[in-house]
Amino acid sequence: MSPVERLKRSGKRNRFTAICLLICLGAAIIQGVLPSAVASIAAAPFFCIYLAISSRYIARVGWVLLFFSLAIALLALANGIDPGIFVQAAGRVVFLSALLTAVAFLRIAATQDPIVEVAGEFLTLQPPTRRYASLGAGGHLFGVLLNLGGLGVMLEIIMKGLAAHRHEMDEFVFQARKRRMVSACMRGFSSIAFWTPFGIALNLMILTIPGLEWTTLAPYGIALAGILFLLGWLFDTVEWWRPPSARGRAPALSGDLPDWSPWAVLIVSGHVLFLGAAVVTLDRLTQYSFQTVLITIVPIYALLWSVMRSGSGSLAGISRRFVTQAPGFATEMSVIASAGFIGLVALEVVPVEWIADHLGWIATRPVLTVVLLIMTVFLTGLLGVHPMISVVLLAEVVNRVGVEGLSPLALGLALAGGWSSIICMGPAITAVVYASSIVGERPLTIGLRWNGIFGVASILLITLIVGGGVAAGWF
């Protein structure tokens, strides 16, 4: 086959994968508007077709979870479970794929805007006294807006700035500065699990924890994210404190930034705040669920953002980029869809009576339950189990058992706390592996050596706060 023919075939595959994802997005919106599962049932095969066409882009973790999902489905069929469970699972899978599709449009619009890149460079080039605050805030802000892609943008800018001044630093200073800057960015990124409405963590928990609402959890989540930010700042200050006589060993990073670069950060922050406010407002003013409003508004906002920046002609550009990038979302799609499916179907394989007999002792111990939940997510994450899986399974188990005195808010904060603490520490966690490919360090180095002590301290602090809050009746 000639290169031209291969290119044409690749273009056709890309277009079809994009169409499959758009069908899932439309079906999820219809499912949220109409009280019917017909749309999700009709769209589920298109999601499977998408995975089949994009199979070459699925990483090992995606294949493992897909095969595990298939095994769970076969066991469930063999046990003769209610077919309605598979209908619910189809709805969940379609919604989660729609969420990633909606966020993909936002990511494309943001990465095409030069203001976003200027904001990242401005945060990266701050002096040492403000470096942790700026990079931690940058990792958090870009993570809220672009999810894992935001972490990649910030790390790329960091490495670009370090490379530009590499000749001015000896090896010790270069490695120390890289470690400090990357760690600050990752710690800021990890705490988005507490509150961002555009991320996977909170949406998975809203799906699996009855009665949990974003507007209820977000204020507490933002407060906990702020506490972890201060904890990270304290660790950074203590670890990297130097006497005045030892300072000035390396030059400050510099760059050719426009005079309006500080405003770029405010503009990016404004996008996050305005989009979040629009979603919350429409959620309150309409009869539709928070998630339905979210997956409807986010792509519309992304298209408007692109049009306001470059005119109506930019719609063709954002469409082309979505078509080109659609197969590359396969790993994210396979992981999150598998997590949603497994969490709903896996417990149907295990008899409810067995669960009650073996875990019923926690039903009257809400504080102990919170501690066990936080530690389980954290420890299983260290062993390589992504929080997407552990959080969904644990939430479903707690729902089955029914823990007296444990509110949906407390359950959500506990699971988000375990998720947040492991994201920058687990060597097998996606964010750490992704960062290692950009930074050029092993996942063990970034996860355990650079962020291990911080991760342990953060999980203990979160356990104390959430467990104490449940004991005091605050949550």
N, C-alpha and C positions, 0 to 999 in steps of 0.2 A: 504494500500500500504506500502510495506516495505521501510526502509530508502534507501536501495540500488536502488530500483526501482525509488524512488523519485529523487535520485541523477542522475540516467541515464536520466530521463525525463527532469530534469533541464538542464543537459548538452546538450541535443538535442535542447531545447528552446534557450539556449545561442548561439549555433552554427547557428541556423536559424536567430536569430536577427542580429548576426554579418554579415551573408551573405546579409541580407536585406540592411544593412548600406553600405556594400561594393558595392552592386548594385547601390545604390544612388550615391556613390562617382564616380563610373565608368560612370554612366549616365551624371553626371554633367560635367565631363571632356569631354565626347563625345559631349555634348551640346555646350560646349565652342569651340570645334575644328570644328564641322560641323554646318552650319547655318540651323539647324533643331530642332524642338521641340519634335520630335518623341521619343528621348531617355528619356527626362524628363516625358513625358506622360506615357511611359512604366514603368518608375521607381516609379512614384507616388504611385501606389497600394502597392508596396513593403514597402514604408515608412509607409503607413497605417497599413499594416500587422505587421511591427515592433512595432508600438505603441500598437496594440491590444495584441501582445504577452507579451510586457513589461509593460502592464497597471498597474500591482501591484507596479511598481517602480515610477509611476507618482505622484508627490506631488499635493497638492490642487491647487496651482497656475496654474499648467499645465492643470488640468481638467477644471478649470474656463475658461482659454483661448481657450481650445479645443471646449468646448460647445459654447463659444461666436463665434468662427470661424464657427461652424456648423450653428448657427442662422443667421450669416451674409450671408453664402452661400445659405441658404433657402430663405432669403429675396431677394437676388440677382436673384435667379432662378424665384421667383414669379414676379419680375419686368421685367423679360425677357431680361437681359443684354447680351451683345455680348459674345458668348462662348469663344472668343479669350482671354477674361480676365481670365477665368479659366485656359487656357493653359499657360498664363504668370504666373499665381499664382503657377501652378504646377512646372514650371521651377524655380521659386524663392524658393519654399519649398525644392525641390531636391537640389538646390545649397547650401542652408543654412545647411541642414542635412549633405551634403558632407563636408562643412567647419568644422563642429564640429567633424566629423569622422577623417578628416585629422589631426586636432589639437589633437585628442585623441591619435593618434600614437605618436605624438611629446611628449605629456604628459607622456606616458608610457616609452618611451626611456629615458626621462630626470629623471624620478623618479627611474629608475633602475640604474642610474649612481651615485656611491658614491660621486663623485666630487660635484654634485649638493647639496647633504646634507651637505657636508663640507663647501661649500660656504655659505649656509644658517646659519650654526652654527657660522662661522667666523663673519658674519654681526651682528648676535644677541649678541655676546659676546664682542662687542666694549665697551670702557669706556663711562661714561655719557657724556663727552664733544663731543663725536662723535656718540652717540647713535641714535639721531634722523636722522642724515645724513645716517648712515649705514642701519637703519631699513626702513627709507623711500625709500632709493635706493633699498634695498632688496625687499620690497613689490612691487616696480615698476618693477624691473628686473624679478623677479619670475612671476609677473603677465603677463608681455609681453610674457614670454616663456611658461607658463602653464595656463594662464588665471585664473579662480577662483581657480583651483587646486593649483596654485602658492601661492595664499593668504593662503590657508589651510596649505601648507608646512611651510611657515614662522611662522604662528601662532602656529602651533604644536611645532616648535623648541623653540619659545619664552616661551610657557607654560612649556615645558620640562626643560628649563634652570631655570625658576623661581621655579619650584617644587624642583629642586635639592638643592636650597639654601633657601627653605622656613623656615627652622629651624633657620636660621641666621638673619631673619628679623621679626620685630614686624608687627602687622596687618596693621598699617598705611603705613609703608614703602612698604609692599608687594602690597597693593592695589594701591598705587601711582605709583609704578614701572610698575605694570601690565597695568594700564591705559595709562601711557606714552608710553610704548613700543607698545601696540596694536594700539593706535591711530596713531603713526608714521607709522606703517606698512600699515594701512588701507588708510591713506592719500596718501602715495606713490602709493598704488595700484590703487586708484580711478582715477588718472590722465592718466592711460594707454588708456582711451577712446579717448584721443586727437590724437593718432598717430599710435598705434601698428597695423601692417598689419595682425596680426594673430588673432585679436579679433573680437568680434561680432559687436561692436559699429560702427567702421569705415566701415566694409563690408556692414552692413545694410544701412548706409548713401550713400555709393557708388552705391548700388543697386537702391536707391530711389531718388537720386539727379542727374539729367542728367548733364553731363559735369564735375562732381567732380572726380578728380584723386588723388590717394594716394600721388604721388610725389609732387603734388601742395600743398596739405594740410599738409603733414608731417612736413616740416620745421616750419611752424607756430604753429602746434600742439605741437611739442617738446619745442618750446619757451614758450608757455603757460603752459605746464607741468612743466618747470623749474621755472616759476614765482610762480606757486602754491606750488612747493617744498620750495622755499624761504619763502613764506608766512607761510607755516606750521612750518618751522624752527623758524621763528620769534615768532609765537604763542607759540611754545614749550619753547623757551628761556625765554619769558616773564612770562609764567604761572608757570614754574618750577624753576625760579631763586631762589637761596638761598644764604645768606651771607656766607662767608668762615667759620665762626664759627659754622654753622649748617651743614656743609658738612662732609662726612665720616660716616654718621649714619648707613649706610648699606654697606656690603661688595660688591665688584664688582663681577659680574658673571664670572665664569671661567669654562673652559672645557678642555678636553684632545684632543687638536687639533694637527694635524701633522704640521711639520715645513712649508710645502708647502701650507698651507691653504689660504694665501693671493692670491696665484696663482689660486686657485679654482674659486674665484670671477671673475678673468680675463678670465678664460676658459669659464665660463657660459656666460659672456658678449660677448665673441668671438662667441659663438654659435648663440646668438641673432643677432649680427652684420653680421656674415657670411651668415646666412639664409636669413636675410632681403636683403642683397646685392645680393644674388643669385636670389631672386624673382624679384627684381627691374631690374637687368641686363637682365634676360630672358624676362621680360615684354618689355624692350626696343628693344631687338634684334629679337623678334619674332612678328608675326602678331596677337598673341592671347591676350586676355584681361588679366588684372592684376589678376583677380579672378581665371581665368582658370589656369594660371601659379601657383598661390598660392596653390590651392588644389591639383595640380600635384606634386609640388616640396616638400611640407611639409612632406607628408608621406614617400617619397623617402629619404629625408634627415634623417628622424627619423630612418628608417631602416638602413641606412649607419652609423649613429651614434651608433646604437646598435652593428652592425657588427664590427666596428672599435674598440669598447670597449671590446667585448667578443668573437669575431670571428663569423663565419657563423652559428654556433650552436645557437646563441642568437635569430635568426629569429624565431625558433620554440617557444622560450620563450615569445617573444613579441606577437606572434600570439595567444598563449594560454591566455595571459593576456587580449588581446583585446576581445577575445571570452568571457572570464569570465566577463569582465566589460561592455560589450555591452548593456545589459538590463539596467544597472545603469545610462546610459546616457538619459533615457527616459524623465526625467523632462526637462533637457536642450533642448532636441530635440523638445518636445511639445511646450515649451515656444517660442523658436526662430522661429519655423515653423509657429506657430499661428501668431506671430508678422508680419512676412513677408506676410502671407496670408491676414490678416485683413487689413494691410496698403494698399494693392492693390485692394481688393474687396470692402471694406467698403464704400469708396467714390463713388463707382458705384451705391450704393443703394440710395445715396443722389443726386438729380439732379444737374448738373453742374451750371444751372441757379440759383439755390438756393444759392450755394456757392458764386457765383459772386455777387449776390444781397446783401448778408449779410457780406461778407468779402472783397468786392471790394475796400472799403475805404483805405485798407492798401497798395494798388497797387502802390501808389506814395510816400510811406513813408518807405523806407528801414531801417532807423535807428530805428524807432518805431517797425517795424516788428521784427528786431533782438532782441530788448528788450523783446517783448512779447513772442517770441519763447523761449528764455533762461528761463524766469520766468515761462512759462507754463510747460516746462519739469521739472523744479525744484519743483513747487508747486504740480503738479499732482503726482510727485514721493513721496512727503511727505504724500499724501493721499493714497498711495499704488499702484499707476499705474506705472508699470515698464517702464523705458525709452525706452525699445524695442518697446513698443506699442506707446507711445506718440511721439517719434522721427519719426517713420515711418508715422504715421497719419499726423503730422504737415508738414513733408516734402512733402507729397502728396498734402495737401491743398495748400501750397505755390506754388507748381508746377502748380496747376489748376488756381489759381488766377493770378500768374505772377506779381511779384513785380519789378517794374522798379528800376534799380540801385542796385539790390541785386544779387551778383555773387554767383555761386555755392560754392566758397571758403567761403564766408561770411556766407552762410546758413549752411554749414558743421561745421564751427567753433562755430556758435551759438548753434546748437543742441548738439555738443560734449561738449560744456561748461556746458550746463544744465545737461547733463548726468554725467559728471565728478563730479560736485558738489554734486549731490544727492546720489552717490554711497556709500559714507562712512557715510551718515547722515540719509537716509530714513529708519525708523524702519521696514518697510515691504519689503525693497529691498533685493534681494537674498544675496548679499555679506554681509550685516549686520546680517541677520538671520543666515547665515552660520558661520560667526565669533562668534556669540553668543553661538552657539552649541559647539564650540571648547574652548572658553574662559570661559564659565560658567556664563555669565552675560546676562541680558535681552536685547533684541534688542533696546528697548527704552533707556537703559543706554548707550550702545555703540554708538547708532546713535545720539540721541539728547543731552544727558548729556556730553559725551566725545567729540563729534565732531560737535555739533550744532553751536557753535559760529564760528568755523572755516568754516563750510559749508556756513553760511550766508555771512561771509566776502569774501569767494572765489567766490560766485555767484555774489556779487556786483562788485568785482574786474574784473571778466570776462565780465560782462555786460558793465562796463566802457571801457575796452580795445577793445572788439569786436565792441560795438556800436560806440566808438570813431574812430576806424579804418574804419568803413563803412562811417561815416560822413566825414572823411578826405580823403576817396578814396584809402586807403591802401589795402583793401580787395576787 
